[in-house]
Every structure is written in C-alpha cells, then in structure tokens.
Amino acid sequence: MFMSAQTKAKELKNQLIDSEHLLHGLLADGEIYKLLTELKLQPSLLEEELNKIYRQENNAGIAQLSPRVKRIVDNSLVIARKLGFEFISPEHLLLALYEEGEGVGARILAKSGLKKEELNKKILGKKEDLEEGEKQTAVAKRSLVEQYTVDLTAKAAQGLLDPVVERSEVVERVIHILSRRMKNNPALVGEAGVGKTAIVEGLAERIVAHKVPEPLLNKRILSLDLMNVLAGASHRGEYEERMKDLIEEVKGSNGQIILFIDEIHNIIGAGGSEGSGDAANFIKPALSRGEIQLIGATTLTEYRKYIEKDAALERRFQPIVVPEPTEEQAIKMLKAIKNKYEAFHRVLIPDSAIEAAVKLSKRYIGDRFLPDKAVDLIDEAASAVRLPLISLPEEIQSIETRIKELNQEKAEAEKSGDKVKVRILNSRMADIQISLDEKKEEYNMRKGQTTTAVTVEIIKDIVARWTGIPVSKISGSEMEKLANLEKIMHERLIDQMTAVTSVAQAVRRGRAGLKSTQRPIGSFVFLGPTGVGKTELAKTLAEILFGQEEAMIRFDMTEYMEKHEVAKLLGAPPGYVGYEEGGKLTEAVRRRPYSVVLFDEVEKANADIFNILLQILDDGRLTDNKGHTISFKNTVVICTSNIGTKLIQDEMLKGGKVEIEEPPMLSTYTFSPRGREILTIGNKYFEKDGAVWKNMMLLDYFSGNQVEKVEIQPENNDIDKQIGFPTFGFDTHAISPQGVETITKGEQIFIRTATTAKVWKKQTLIEYFKDHVVINALPDAPEEQLPTGKLKTHAFSLDEKEIVTTGGRFWRRKGGTTNWETGILVEYFGQQKAEKGSLPLTHWDIHTFSPTGKEIIIVNDQIWFKEITETVWHGQLLKDYFGQNFPLEKETTEKQKIEEENDMKKYGNIKNKVMNELRKFFRPELINRFDEVIIFEPLKFIHMIEIVRLQLKGLTKLLEDQDIGFIYTDAAVKEIVRNGFDPIYGARPLRRAIQKLIENPISTLIIEGKVKPGSQISIDFDGTGFIFNIERMEAVSAQNNQNADVKKEFKCEKCANQFTTVIAANSTVVCSKCASKQLQEVKAEGKDMGNNKGDMGENEKKDEKIEMKEVEGAVGKDQTGKADGTERKLTN
C-alpha cells in the first residue's frame, strides 16, 4: 500500500507523500476496495477525484512522508491498540485518514458521502458509544489498579510515549537500584522541568524493548494518581479502604508491578485527617517489608521539606539527583521528540529552530530549566506558526456576516408579507452562498496543502514575549552596538568622557567573556556633584543594553536609613509581617533578570546595605527570605553617591564666581567675487586659499582702513572706539558680485565700494534705508516695514538682487532701485522643497551666494544649499559640509583643549581627595569588588548648551503633538544657559530656566489664543529680551499690492489643512502648513469674506512679533501702550 503511494508520488515527481497519495495506495488494496463497496461507495469515482487534484512537480529525489501522513500513521496505531491488534491494518489507516479531516484525501472521502458511524461499524465491529449502564458495568469490573493507575509500559508498547535520549546514565542508575535486594526504591530528585518523569518513561520503553536485566523483564510500571484515589472519598474510611486494597493488589502481583508516584512528597498528609492516617502510613509498612517496589519523583526543596523529615520513610528510598541537561544534551532531546510536535502542529521544525530555542531559553529564561523551557518554546512557536494558517480568513467571515444580515432582512420581509423582496433575497443569498462555498473550498485546499516551518525569528519573538526583553535586543547586532557604546551614550549624555568610556569598557569586558560569568555584567560607583548626569547615565545604559528605561530598577537609599529597613530588600523573616511578599530587590531582579540595578545616594543608607552589596558583587547572587537564589549575573549594578561634593564645590568657588566661557560660533560666511570663501568666528577672520584656511584678527583685517568722516553716531559698545570698526565680531558680512562689501553690527552698516578699498562709509540702518519703500507692505503692519534695528542676514544674488532677513521675514529689491518687496520665508521658497526633512521657514542665521550660483542658508549647525537651476535644497551638518579643516571645529577643539588642561590642573588633586573621602565611608573589601569608581566632573558652559538643546527637543515634541512648530536660535539657547548656568548645581537649574523663560510665555500665548494649531513659534534673543515670533504662514506670494485685498478661506488638497488668508491682487496662495499650491476655495453661504483690509482681525495677521515682559514668572501686561497689545517685551 505504501509502495503504491510512493510510486504515485514518484510518478508525479512530488517531494512529499501526502494524504492524496496515501488514499491512492488504500484504494489499490483489495480489503479496502471491498469495504468501500459494502458502504455503497464507488472507488473508481474516488480515483477520478484524485486525478483532478494531482499536481506535477520537479522533484528528482526520493519522496518523504509529510508531517500529515506521519500523524495519520500515529493515529492509526492508537486505533489498532484500542482494538487489541498488534499491527496496523489498512482499515485502521483508512479510519485515521478520514478522522484527519484537513488533507486532500480526507476531504475527498468526506465529499463522497462516507459516514463516520458506518465506517466505525464496519471497521470496529461495534457501536462507537456504549450505553450508560454498560459503561458503569465495565468500570465496576475494572480492578483498583486499573482505575487509579496508568500503565506506562502499555503506553510504551503502543508507541504513545516520547522517546528519551541523553539520560542513559540516570536510567542505568534506576535499574541498578531496582535490582537491589534491599532499599530498592529509587527517588528521582531534581528541579522542575529537568525530565524526571521522562526517565521513568524511558525505563518503561526499555522494559518493552527487552533492554533490561532479567529481574525487570515483563514487569509493569504503573503511575499512581493520588488525587484520583482521593476524589470522591467523602465517607469516613473510604479513602483508607481504597489505599489498603490498592496496596494489596500490588502485593498480589508477585513483584510484577512497580508503582511510580510523581510529586511523591504529596503522600505526606494525603488523605490525612483527625483519626486517620495519610498515604505514607499505608505505604511505609509494605516498603519496609519489601512487598512493593516504588519509584518516586520530587524536587530538591520538597524532598528536604517532606521526605527527609520522616526518617522512617526517607530511609526506604535511595535518592538519585537528576541534573539539568547541558545545551548539547537538550538539543539532542528536542531533536528526538520533534516528530511528535511536527505531526501534532503540522509544521516543520528545523534543527536551527531547536538550537535557537535551547540557547535562547538558557540565556534569557533563568527561572526555569532545560529541557522543559525549550520544549515549551518549540511548542508555542509551532502553535504561533500554525494558527494563522487555519484561522478563518476575514473575507469568508465578512461573507458569512452578510448572509446573516440578509437572513434577518428575509425574516422581516416574511413578517411583512413582502414576497417579492423574499424572492430577491433568496436569489441574492444563493449567489453569495455559492461564492462562500468556493472560498471555503479554496481555503480548505490551501490549509490542507500548506506546510510551514518554525523559524529562528519566531523563537526569538516568543522569548521576547516571555521575558519582556525587546526582540531587537536579541536579534540585533550586539557586537556592533557594543563597539559603538560611547557614541550611543553621548546621544543622551553630554560630556563626562571619562565616565562614559569607563562604563563602556567594563561592559565590553563582561560581554566578551573576559570576566567571571558569575558576577554582574558591570559594577560601578558614580561620584560627583548633583546634576552632572550620574542617574542619567544609568538610565542611558538601561535603554542601550536592555531596550528601555524601565529596565532600570531604582532604589532610593534614603528609604533604608534604619537598620531594620534593610531587611525589605531580601524580604521579612518567617513570622514577620510581609513574609509572603518577598524582598523588594530580589523580587524585582527575579521578574526582570536583565536590568540595571541602581542604588541611588547609597551613602544615606544603613551600613548593613554594604553586606548585601558584597554578596552581589562577589558571587552575583542573593538568597531571599524563602530560600530562592536570585542571579545578578545579567545585571549592571550602579551605586551613586554625593560623597566629596563639598570638596568639589569649595574648589570651584576658589577665586570667586565661576566665569562663563562661551563656545566659538560661526558669525558670518560669504564669498569674494573671485570665489574665495570668507567666514568670521567671533573676532577672527578666515579666508580660504586653495585647501588652506588663513586667519587673522578682525583688528588686523581693518588695519590701514579708515571710516570716512560722518556725523557723530550713537555710541555702540561693539564698535572699536579707536578705529571705528566692529573688531569684536559681525552680525552680517556680504560681498556683491561687483565687489561692494557690507558689514553690519547692531544698527550700523559699513560699506566700501571694493574689497581693496581702504575707506569705508559708516551709516545707521535708518540712513541706509532712507527713502526706500516696501511696495507690498500692509499699512497697519509695521513688522512688514524695512528692519532698521538689526539685520539677521544680508546677501547679494548673481542677478543683482539684495536680500535681507530678520526673524521669519525677508525683504528683496532689484539692485539700484529703492522699491522692496517683502514676505515670510515660506513665500521665499515658493514651490521649492528640501531633499530630506523640512526647509528653514522661521529664521536664518546666514544667507549667501557663491559666484558660481550656489545659494546657501545656515541655521544653527545645519546648512542648506542648491544650485541656481535647482528647485531642491540639500541639507547637511556644517561640519560635514566644510570637512576636516573647518575652522569652527578647530577653534572649538583648541578651546576645549585649553579648558581641559586647566581642568586637569584644577581637578587633578581634588579627585584624590574625593577618593580618600570614599575610603572613609566604604570598606576596602567593598571598593575592591567594584569594576570602576568614576568621578563625574562639573559641567561647563559648552556642555550646558547641548543639554538645553536636548531638553528643548522634548518641548518641540510636545508642541508638535498640538500641531505647533517650534524653532529657536543659538542666541536664545545661550541666554537660557546664562540664566540657568550653575556649575555647582549642575544641569537641574536649566530645567527651571526653560520653564521660566520659554514654557511659561508659550503657555500664556496658547491660552490667549495667539498660538493656534498650524502656527510656528520662533524664539530669539535680541540682547535685551526674548522675542517670540509667531508665524501663521497664511500669507501670499510677495507681489505688487495694487488692488484691494480680499480675505478668503481655503482647504489644501495635499494635507487637508483649512485656513483663511488675505489675497493680494495678482498673488498666488500657498498652504499655511505645507506650502502647497493645490488649494480649493471654501465657500460658505452668508459668511462675510472680508473684502477690505479693515475686516482682518488681530488674530488673522500673518506675522505677529511678540516681545513680552516677564512679571513673577508669567506674561505681563502691555508695556508699549498699544491698543492691540502685540508689542510686549520679555526682559531678564
């Protein structure tokens, strides 16, 4: 029969012998042919159905049995054993094939009209169900041994037990003890899940296979279920009678029965009550006289707790310790039983999945034991693979739902007597039913033929669900992550190079296997003043190593100042309140074995805490109040302390107040007419000659130059009084294509006709813009007039246009004319877009053009550039754009080097003093057990700037959630740092400075309705106060405003943004959110669209510049006396 099936598979060049091939082989059997004919079925028609579904393949090898056929064979064996047959006959295979239900062969049998009841009668020769009375009679005739035990040897003979491998030594030891004359009762003792029961099953298989010594041949191993014996024993003495009779039956077997009691500790006290004995009292006499043999299995803890306490019982057993298998042994065990799981789940389980299950469970699931945890992993993974395949598709579910709805409509139509509607619904339901039947047939065919495999990724996903460790932390490249540990840490932690490097190196040593595997991954003491990043580094380490900040277990040591409080970490002793709750430390690590354990401000705890730390750091484990051993080998232990802080503060305050050293910043960037790059950084001038940057002081740059005689100008502290030039730095620096050079500083502008001229013309911006007109400015919008206070950028394009900006607005004129046009920055870009990210729409720091036509915009540390013919802007970091020789990088590095040299001199001695203070507090044996003692240095001004930017990112995210943009300038960041900078208290005052200077005014603007969704807030500092510039971005392209303005409402077809704006004559409307021109006008009946400029209310202004005065941390009232209150000052 199987030969016929294999021949058919080979003929079709199929890779697997499946249920259709098996049915073909059965139909070729004479007995089956006769059986089907008696059931009034035509085998020839079944063969025709098979011919329709056969599929040709290109397999050249020998066809193998599919998991489905293996399962059918296993089920046929069960059927044969139930009938008392020694071998499988074709009839048993036919019944197993029919009951399988999903394969092609099973569906063809079901489709042919074969009935299970009739098939049972023919094959089994009796009715499937016994009458209730017959059942009771059959049960009554069974002996107590048959009722309350399971014959493991019989199950082994039927092939129902899983194969047992890699346990030969333990099985041999059991056989030796069973063969002894006295004390021949082995007790298997081991942790839950190591395979104690499987060892007894392995012995049963050996007995069946006659691979045991002669004394054990033909013996039966019966597994006793004590709970089954207890069940229903409600009357006094009934349980005792059952146990006595059961023992007598076992005695009467003349030693042919070996009882196996799993969880044997349950016999102590089982059934025991006042005036009666427990199960142990019935067993002990028979054991002592050698009348019965017994195999027990229990855990180490339960054996000590129950068995060893009863000396009379304990001396009758010979304990055998069952160790946890190694990874190699567990892999072989799983390979031996994988066929059973493949047949049950109908999936393939490759060796790679088995190896992954063993190794990952060994590494990440520490509170369970092999092979049980690996078997459970494979079982659940196979289930996860199979279930989606056999779940009913949504398409079929929706059709079935539709049929139910039509049935309800039909019922309502029948109630109302609408026969026409009933006929229509019947017809519609019939069509849908045909479609449903086709879909189900396709689904059943696909479900029966689909064979999937368990993958390593699925195993990892199951481990992640069990342990809470993110999948990426298991599947990601840990080597790459560890190699870049310092870089990843510095994304969140500013400065502290020594601390970050020390932590990274210690972690790498641990993961590289260059330290004891029984100790924590790393152990550190963090010392230093408050607010320098000690706790932040612990959080960063938790996120990097274990995927999330929640992987940090934090203990505030101020809660453990009293001696008795320390017991909370391990748990209360027996008899005390809270004993059952366990220890706070041990339970937290047991639940999350992969974590960072932080003992914050450890010097505030009672000295007894150090005894606990000694054990953790030395052995990597703790024992809680219940005797459970908790492993710390997968944790990082960190202790933070403020020891020595007073020494650091005293050293910092020597010489008076700490001066603020600001980092160098790029001030201007432009090009000479011949294409040489020119930039200024503070009071230094740089000019690129080939690939080399040459520099000089601004004082030298103006050497030999003079300012032409002009009237006395207002005094400006930034202008050198001796020579009249801004030698301390520029606001803007621009050179036109014709060589006209301009420099601005504050309200003053310096102009010379050529870059070689020696005479400069000095003016105020008011004089420079005298008689100039902004042709498209609204009369009631002073912010649209030319800027006379200070320019942010100044540039000349190749087509002789002069462009200036301040805040979020630009002004532009054709060279030689006095007519300017203005607009907001989004109008400047028009339909242009950024290659990545977004364009700078709220402010620019630098704007310039190269002689080749490249336009450049710089904001903070980002640069955008495009060629004159392009419409796409490219963005980069400044340091990447300029390369290795970027002067700003060199200036910053040199300044940091000087500061570090000064710090080494200043803090070199203080570190030794801090260590001496630590030694007074920590015992030497404790300090020696830490991997590193790290002293954090106070933060400098340059580091505070980076910290403020990090914190402002969080504020940006909160505002973006409300659809509000947020941009800030370097000047604003520096002013926040100036207000919050305190090297003694670290970074924490910065948080308060941001709340006071930024968050409070913004929250007031939002509450007052001045900032709405779709707006963007840009924050600048002009030297006297913070400027909050609110960009509505509802303006139009800058065109001549010759006709009357019209206010209209539009909806963007690209982003669905709906807004109202004033339309100037001959203008183009752009979306206020995405700058798209694809707009649709929204017309509302009876709504006044505002046909004149006077209809535009305050809240519809395009560009609202608000300067606010802070009063008691809130926004104060109008300081300028204007009726609309939009010009207010915020001063420090």
ZIBEL-V187963 format. One line per field, one symbol per residue. psi: psi as a letter, one per 20 degrees, with the letter a starting at -180 (. if undefined). Layout:
BEGIN
psi=???
END
This chain:
BEGIN
psi=ghggghgghhhikqhqoahhhghghhhipgggggghghjkqohhhhhghghhiqppakpiappqprhghghggghhgggghhijqhrprhhhhgghggighhrgghhgghhijpphghhgggghjrqhpqqhhhghggghiqrhghgjrpohhghhhikiqqqprkkggggghggghhirgqllnqooprqpjikghhghhhgghhghjlkrrhhiqjqpopopnhhhghpimhqpigghgggghghhgghijljipoppoqliiiioioipapjrrahhhhhgghghikhqqppqprrgghghhgghhnhhghiiqoqoporpqrggghghghhhjhhghghgilrpnrhhhgggggghhhginijrqqjghhghggghghghggghhiqpqhggghghghggghgghgghhhhijnhghggghggghgghhghgggghggghgghhiporqprhhgghhgghhgiipqhhigirnhghghhkggghhihhppblggggggggghghgghikkrpiirrgqpqpoqrrqkijghhhggghghghjiqhijpopooiiilhqgihhhhhiqqrpiqpjgihrqggghghghmhnrpopnplhiirqhihhhghggghgikrqpaijjppppjikrppppqqjpjhhgggghhipjbqpqooqqqqogrpaqrhjjpppqqockqppppndjppqqrqhhhhjpirrpqprqpqqppiipohgijqniiqqgqoqprhijppqpqocjqpppqhqiiqipqpprrhghhjpjqpohjqqhknhiirppigppgqpqprhkkpppqqpckqqqpqppirjpqqrrrhhhhhcjqrqgqbrqoihqqhqprpqhijppppppcjqpqqqrhiqjpppqrqghhgiahjohhggggggghggghghhhhhjghhhhgghhhhhhgqqhhghhiqgqopopqqqrghhhghgghghhhghggghhhjkpqoqqrhhgghhgghhjpnhhjbihhhghgggghggggghghghijhprpirpppprpjhhrppoooohkkrrqorpmhrqqpprpqppigjjpprprpoqqkrppqpigjkqinqppopppjpoinjrhiiorgijqhoooopqppoljrparpiijqhikinqpor.
END
